């Protein structure tokens, strides 16, 4: 969604987080969806760069499904 709505308006490539912020600021998405995206971003960062945390099997499976959906939408 970020690519479809924002890249066509600008030649500059943007990162996903910046794009999501722009979508919220232009009222394309609401605050609830923006908050969910921020939580997902934090969760993925923790999973990618763990410290003293444990990721449950259920949470890992959820993230695999989210990634698979995102990859399908790209194709």
N, C-alpha and C positions, 0 to 999 in steps of 0.2 A: 504494500500500500504506500509506504514512504516513497519508493522509487516512482510509482505511477503518478503520484500527486506532486512530488517535490522536485524530482530531477528534471522534469520537463520545464520547470520554471527557472532553473539555474544550471549553469554549466558546471558549477563546482560540485564534486562528489561529496556526499555527506555521510556521516556515520549513523548507524541505526538509532542510537540514543538521541542524537541531535534531531533526526527526522521525526522521532516520536514526540519530542518536545515541540517541534514546529507544528505538528498535527494538532496537538492540544492547544497551542497558542492561537491557531486559526480556527478552533472549534470544530475540527473534523472528527476528533475523538473527544470523549468527555473525561473528566478528572478521574472517574472510577477506572476506566480502561488505562489511563496514563499511570495511575498508581499501581495497577496490576503489572504493567510492563516494567516499572521500576523494581518491583519485588522480584519478578522473573530475572531481570538483569542481575540483581544482587545474588540471587540463588545460583545462577550460572557462573558468576565470578567465583563464588565460594567453591563450587564443584570443580572448576578449572584450576583453582589455586588454593587447595585445602590447607588449613593450618591444623588446629586441634578440633576438627569437627568430623562428624560421621554423617554420611548421606545414606538414608534408608534405601532398601531395594525398591520400594514403591516409588519413592521420589526419583530414583534413577530411571526407572521404567517410564515414568511420566515425562521426564526430560527427553528420553529417546523418542517418545511419540510426538512431542512438540517439534523436535528436530526433523523427524520424518515428514511431518506435515509441511514444514517450511521448505524442505527440499522438493516435495511434490509440487508445491505452488510455484517454485522457481522454474520447473521444467515446462 
